[in-house]
């Protein structure tokens, strides 16, 4: 393995694990928060509209932890770049699946959490932060 391949592997690992760390930090924040956590940027969740804030935040936390797993795995797979190009392909495929279909699944799962915990009758309107 030459220096360029090693540098590429280091960049890939840093990017994968950097993303994974951010998503894990969001999960930890959601778990510890006393107020309902926000999913959409610029939109707040009215605490009066959430039926069970700890359970709502717990499900949000679990959702973000599960979403971080492919990024952690992809970074781990990147350690073995020297084993051949097929290993690099596996790491990239994991990232692509986490990014594109993963985001769609993340949004769909959050919508299920909303339906389960947010009482739309008590929710007048979602207030934008801006």
RODO-681900 format. One record per residue (C-alpha): residue number from 1; residue in one letter; x, y, z. Coordinates in Angstrom, 3 decimals. Example, Ala and Ser with C-alpha at 12.3 -4.5 7.8 and 13.67 -1.06 7.14 Angstrom:
residues 2
+-----+---------+----------+----------+----------+
! num ! residuo !       c1 !       c2 !       c3 !
+-----+---------+----------+----------+----------+
!   1 !       a !   12.300 !   -4.500 !    7.800 !
!   2 !       s !   13.670 !   -1.060 !    7.140 !
+-----+---------+----------+----------+----------+
***
This chain:
residues 130
+-----+---------+----------+----------+----------+
! num ! residuo !       c1 !       c2 !       c3 !
+-----+---------+----------+----------+----------+
!   1 !       x !    0.000 !    0.000 !    0.000 !
!   2 !       x !    1.542 !    3.273 !   -1.072 !
!   3 !       x !    1.394 !    6.634 !    0.690 !
!   4 !       x !   -1.444 !    7.921 !   -1.489 !
!   5 !       x !   -3.658 !    4.935 !   -0.633 !
!   6 !       x !   -2.899 !    5.328 !    3.065 !
!   7 !       x !   -3.771 !    9.021 !    2.904 !
!   8 !       x !   -7.023 !    8.179 !    1.083 !
!   9 !       x !   -7.913 !    5.622 !    3.742 !
!  10 !       x !   -7.230 !    8.151 !    6.509 !
!  11 !       x !   -9.472 !   10.725 !    4.798 !
!  12 !       x !  -12.228 !    8.133 !    4.333 !
!  13 !       x !  -12.019 !    7.002 !    7.956 !
!  14 !       x !  -12.078 !   10.598 !    9.220 !
!  15 !       x !  -15.118 !   11.456 !    7.086 !
!  16 !       x !  -17.063 !    8.304 !    7.991 !
!  17 !       x !  -16.315 !    8.459 !   11.693 !
!  18 !       x !  -16.806 !   12.228 !   11.759 !
!  19 !       x !  -20.344 !   11.800 !   10.422 !
!  20 !       x !  -20.960 !    8.871 !   12.769 !
!  21 !       x !  -19.777 !   10.939 !   15.736 !
!  22 !       x !  -22.115 !   13.805 !   14.833 !
!  23 !       x !  -25.127 !   11.472 !   14.568 !
!  24 !       x !  -24.175 !    9.746 !   17.810 !
!  25 !       x !  -23.846 !   13.141 !   19.525 !
!  26 !       x !  -27.333 !   14.061 !   18.306 !
!  27 !       x !  -28.599 !   10.765 !   19.795 !
!  28 !       x !  -26.916 !   11.469 !   23.137 !
!  29 !       x !  -28.324 !   15.008 !   23.173 !
!  30 !       x !  -31.819 !   13.696 !   22.419 !
!  31 !       x !  -31.557 !   11.115 !   25.196 !
!  32 !       x !  -30.467 !   13.694 !   27.791 !
!  33 !       x !  -32.777 !   16.544 !   26.763 !
!  34 !       x !  -35.681 !   17.448 !   29.039 !
!  35 !       x !  -37.404 !   19.354 !   26.217 !
!  36 !       x !  -38.609 !   17.679 !   23.017 !
!  37 !       x !  -35.820 !   17.570 !   20.446 !
!  38 !       x !  -36.240 !   19.090 !   17.011 !
!  39 !       x !  -35.826 !   17.083 !   13.834 !
!  40 !       x !  -36.274 !   19.771 !   11.199 !
!  41 !       x !  -33.919 !   22.736 !   11.095 !
!  42 !       x !  -35.709 !   25.959 !   11.967 !
!  43 !       x !  -38.766 !   24.227 !   13.423 !
!  44 !       x !  -39.403 !   23.792 !   17.127 !
!  45 !       x !  -41.587 !   21.167 !   18.763 !
!  46 !       x !  -44.115 !   22.600 !   21.190 !
!  47 !       x !  -43.712 !   20.714 !   24.498 !
!  48 !       x !  -47.473 !   20.986 !   25.119 !
!  49 !       x !  -48.152 !   18.948 !   21.982 !
!  50 !       x !  -45.939 !   15.981 !   22.950 !
!  51 !       x !  -47.727 !   13.254 !   24.914 !
!  52 !       x !  -44.605 !   11.739 !   26.535 !
!  53 !       x !  -41.416 !   13.797 !   26.147 !
!  54 !       x !  -38.940 !   11.212 !   27.558 !
!  55 !       x !  -40.337 !    8.469 !   25.298 !
!  56 !       x !  -40.408 !   10.845 !   22.294 !
!  57 !       x !  -36.785 !   11.847 !   22.892 !
!  58 !       x !  -35.810 !    8.209 !   23.509 !
!  59 !       x !  -37.202 !    7.112 !   20.154 !
!  60 !       x !  -35.463 !   10.037 !   18.453 !
!  61 !       x !  -32.231 !    8.996 !   20.158 !
!  62 !       x !  -32.593 !    5.389 !   19.005 !
!  63 !       x !  -33.351 !    6.555 !   15.470 !
!  64 !       x !  -30.127 !    8.616 !   15.317 !
!  65 !       x !  -28.050 !    5.808 !   16.866 !
!  66 !       x !  -29.273 !    3.324 !   14.260 !
!  67 !       x !  -28.603 !    5.871 !   11.516 !
!  68 !       x !  -24.985 !    6.266 !   12.707 !
!  69 !       x !  -24.214 !    2.521 !   12.467 !
!  70 !       x !  -23.472 !    2.359 !    8.697 !
!  71 !       x !  -21.075 !    5.293 !    9.086 !
!  72 !       x !  -19.210 !    3.576 !   11.941 !
!  73 !       x !  -19.044 !    0.336 !    9.941 !
!  74 !       x !  -17.914 !    2.089 !    6.762 !
!  75 !       x !  -15.067 !    3.739 !    8.658 !
!  76 !       x !  -14.089 !    0.381 !   10.108 !
!  77 !       x !  -14.137 !   -1.243 !    6.669 !
!  78 !       x !  -11.919 !    1.580 !    5.419 !
!  79 !       x !   -9.101 !    0.275 !    7.634 !
!  80 !       x !   -8.781 !   -2.611 !    5.195 !
!  81 !       x !   -8.367 !   -0.531 !    2.015 !
!  82 !       x !   -4.994 !   -2.207 !    1.469 !
!  83 !       x !   -6.707 !   -5.583 !    1.096 !
!  84 !       x !   -7.949 !   -4.582 !   -2.338 !
!  85 !       x !  -10.297 !   -2.374 !   -4.273 !
!  86 !       x !  -13.298 !   -4.533 !   -3.372 !
!  87 !       x !  -12.975 !   -3.372 !    0.240 !
!  88 !       x !  -13.051 !    0.272 !   -0.867 !
!  89 !       x !  -16.171 !   -0.473 !   -2.902 !
!  90 !       x !  -17.869 !   -2.008 !    0.152 !
!  91 !       x !  -17.108 !    1.102 !    2.233 !
!  92 !       x !  -18.419 !    3.436 !   -0.471 !
!  93 !       x !  -21.566 !    1.339 !   -1.029 !
!  94 !       x !  -22.295 !    1.492 !    2.714 !
!  95 !       x !  -21.940 !    5.283 !    2.625 !
!  96 !       x !  -24.168 !    5.658 !   -0.413 !
!  97 !       x !  -26.852 !    3.461 !    1.151 !
!  98 !       x !  -26.641 !    5.393 !    4.420 !
!  99 !       x !  -26.842 !    8.750 !    2.668 !
! 100 !       x !  -29.541 !    8.378 !    0.061 !
! 101 !       x !  -32.039 !    5.674 !    1.050 !
! 102 !       x !  -30.958 !    6.173 !    4.675 !
! 103 !       x !  -32.161 !    9.772 !    4.784 !
! 104 !       x !  -35.515 !    8.785 !    3.301 !
! 105 !       x !  -35.880 !    6.043 !    5.919 !
! 106 !       x !  -34.819 !    8.498 !    8.643 !
! 107 !       x !  -37.562 !   10.940 !    7.628 !
! 108 !       x !  -40.177 !    8.172 !    7.383 !
! 109 !       x !  -39.246 !    6.907 !   10.834 !
! 110 !       x !  -39.446 !   10.400 !   12.311 !
! 111 !       x !  -42.922 !   10.812 !   10.795 !
! 112 !       x !  -43.969 !    7.637 !   12.648 !
! 113 !       x !  -42.572 !    9.082 !   15.878 !
! 114 !       x !  -44.533 !   12.283 !   15.247 !
! 115 !       x !  -47.766 !   10.346 !   14.723 !
! 116 !       x !  -47.168 !    8.356 !   17.882 !
! 117 !       x !  -46.223 !   11.188 !   20.264 !
! 118 !       x !  -47.368 !   14.547 !   18.885 !
! 119 !       x !  -51.000 !   15.386 !   19.516 !
! 120 !       x !  -52.078 !   17.298 !   16.423 !
! 121 !       x !  -55.271 !   18.478 !   18.157 !
! 122 !       x !  -53.224 !   20.409 !   20.712 !
! 123 !       x !  -50.758 !   21.638 !   18.111 !
! 124 !       x !  -51.989 !   24.962 !   16.772 !
! 125 !       x !  -49.105 !   25.537 !   14.369 !
! 126 !       x !  -45.472 !   24.685 !   14.304 !
! 127 !       x !  -43.603 !   27.894 !   15.034 !
! 128 !       x !  -40.562 !   28.586 !   12.912 !
! 129 !       x !  -37.532 !   29.746 !   14.831 !
! 130 !       x !  -36.532 !   32.318 !   12.205 !
+-----+---------+----------+----------+----------+
***
